[in-house]
Amino acid sequence: MNGVDYFGDREILNDLLISEKHISNSYNNHIGEATTQPFRKILENILIDTHEMHSEVWDSMLKRGWYKTKNANSQDIKMIRKKYERIAEDL
């Protein structure tokens, strides 16, 4: 096609997923710094919508086999639990 590379479905979904992660982080930061409760509520509602879009993109990629996950074994779960228990104790 005239030497121009086009994104396929996989690349588009991956780009959307990365974008949704960045957008979510940005809204999280701004919610904490919102100066009024009404403004904070607006941002929280947008964040919820952003999380829903993120889930839809992730589910679509997972169904197509484009996002690999693995089940954690019980030893990994115990190790992570201990890690966060120590962090909580330090708070």
PyMOL commands that set and color helices and strands:
alter all, ss='L'
color gray80, all
select helices_A, chain A and resi 9-33+37-64+74-90
alter helices_A, ss='H'
color red, helices_A
deselect
rebuild
show_as cartoon
